[in-house]
Amino acid sequence: RTRKIDIDPEMVNESSSSPGSSNCTHLFVRHGICFACKAKVSCVQGRPFGYLFSGLHLSHEAVSFTKHLTTLISLYGQRKLHLVIDLDHTLIHSVRTSNLSKAEKYLIKEEKSGSRKDLRTYKDRLVKFRPFVKEFLTEANKLFTMFAYTRGGSTYGHAIVRMIDPNKTYFGDRVITRKESSGTKTLDLVLADERGVVIVDDTLDAWPHHKRNLLEITRYLYFRNDKRFKRPGLSYAERKSDEGRSERALVYLLKFLKQVHNGFFTCGLEDELDFKDVRCLIKGPLKPHRC
């Protein structure tokens, strides 16, 4: 059954002003040119969204309108929520090759030989995929529109995403890096209503303003030389092992996310989706069982 999506007519009228209109509020601007009236705009109140389209800038009104509309289309048209997921220590672990311990240097040869599909190199770094990452992304993509969010640099962040998603199947161009978000992480940069967004990160402090949306995952540490490596004994790399089947955090995270999705879309009337809030289901910040 299709459902009519109500859109504020005043907002539509404003965004479709005739070229040169002096009444235009410049909701959507790209490279300094207003989409609607084609005028040059020197100053726009709002936020840049260049990670989605080069030079894109949305006014505060446009951000609010787009978040609301995107969520309605996602919920009613695709039956999807939105998932914002961290990269380092969540989906991958990387280390400078110069910092590999003596017992880990065998990995350089294994990566060069191509015998390890879970290893890649980026400049002077060795990158290790977390176990089950491909399966996780494939299944999560059926339930969520996904964003990658890293405090790493833009070049690094996009390179890592290309490694795990070379065909842009899962993340598309939805990659947020330090270039767009130099301080704390924020859902202000995600074009979806917060009531339909789930965050997954290994660092709770990275999200000071969105704890209710937040799921914590165990930090993935494959290599020894990481300031966050605190456990006794050898690293996974030194032991030539990895997260075992019973401790694969992404497996249990996926199970929990499926429960959240089912809980959100299980309701008596379709119109209830207008009022559903994923934060009432996850009650974050939360670390799901065995994650």
C-alpha positions, 0 to 999 in steps of 0.5 A: 500500500502506498502512502502519501507523503505530505510536503510543506507547499511553502517550502517547495515554492521557496525552493522553486522560485523563478530565476532572478527572484528577489524573494528567493531564500537560497535554500540550496546553493552549489559553488556559490550559485542558488539552485532556484534563482541562479543568483550568486550567493556570497553568504549562506546561513547553514551547513556545507554538504560537500561530501555528498556533492562538491560545493553543496551548501544547504540553509538551515531550513533546507537541512531540516526539510531534507532530513524530514523528506529523506526519512519519510522516503526511506521509511515508507518507500524503502523500509530502511533506517539510517546507520552511521558507522565508524571505521577505525577500530570498528570495521578495520584496524590499521598501523604504520608498517614501520610500527609492526612488531618483529613477530608481525612483519610476516604480514607484509609479505602475505599482503604483497603475495595477495594470499590474504584478502583481509589485508591491504596497504595504504601508503605506509600503513597496513590495513586489516579488515575485521572478521565478518565485515563483508557479510555484515555490510551486505546484510546491513545494507538491506535494512539501512542506508549507511554512512561511514564516519571517521575522524581520519583525514579525507584522503585516508577515509575515502581510501579505506571505504574504497577498500571495503566498498570498491563499487560504492554498493554500501556507502555510495558517496556518504563518507564523512571525514575530519575535513567535514567534521574536525571536532566531535562527531555530529548527526547534523551532517547526516541528512536524516531525522535523528529518530531514524538513525543508529550510530555504531562506534567504539568510542562513546566520547566521540558523540557527546550530543547523540548518545541516545542513538549510539551503540558501542562496539568492542574496539578491534585491535589486531596489531600490537603497536596501538596506544589503545592496545592494553590487553596482556599477551600477544596481539592477534597478528603476533599469534596469527589468529583473530576474533574467534567465531564466538567473539566476532562483534560484527556478527552479534551487532548485526543480530541486534540491528535486525532486532531494532529494524524489526521492532521499528517496522512492526506496528499495527498501523503504517501511519505509526511510522510517523511517530516511531523513534529508534532511540526508544528501542536502543536506549543508548548509549548501549553495548549490545550483548557480546558486541 
